[in-house]
Amino acid sequence: MLSDSAVAEINRIKEKYQDPRSCLLPSLYVVQRENGWIAPEAMAAIGELLNVPKATIKGVATFYSMFIHRPMGRHLIQLCTNVACTVMGAERLVEMLKTRYGLDPNGTTADGRFSLVIMECIGACGTAPAMLVDTDFHENLTEESITKILESYT
Ligand code: FES
């Protein structure tokens, strides 16, 4: 279930800590970065690799909202539609993503390239509207700029 590169990276992380439970968050992150989400089988594989009970892995993985537990596209768009972003046109961006990419909130494009989640304020109200694509921050979005930005994610 884990790729060779994920196993190698988790093994490197393991070397840094005495207690394998300390490796849980970075190990889960490795899997999510690689797969876009964390499948139950991946949690089991991490458990075996770290010799940590599955229940402990699940407890940690489900406690933090940044970990995703359903299949996602290769890239996760997190678009803010809170007050400042909406005033600056975020709703038009949501419509554009639907029209141009067939991408609804909580949905995934047919080609598996993008998933979209609407999020609360990401602290960039002064440069709204704003979004994250994976861990990359983008601000001052327009319909034109968001199209150009998304072209760079394959
Ligand atoms: S309202 Fe969107 S970043 Fe604050």
Residues whose N, C-alpha, C, O or C-beta is under 5 A from the ligand:
A	BS01	FES	C80 N82 V83 A84 C85 C121 I122 G123 A124 C125 A128 A130
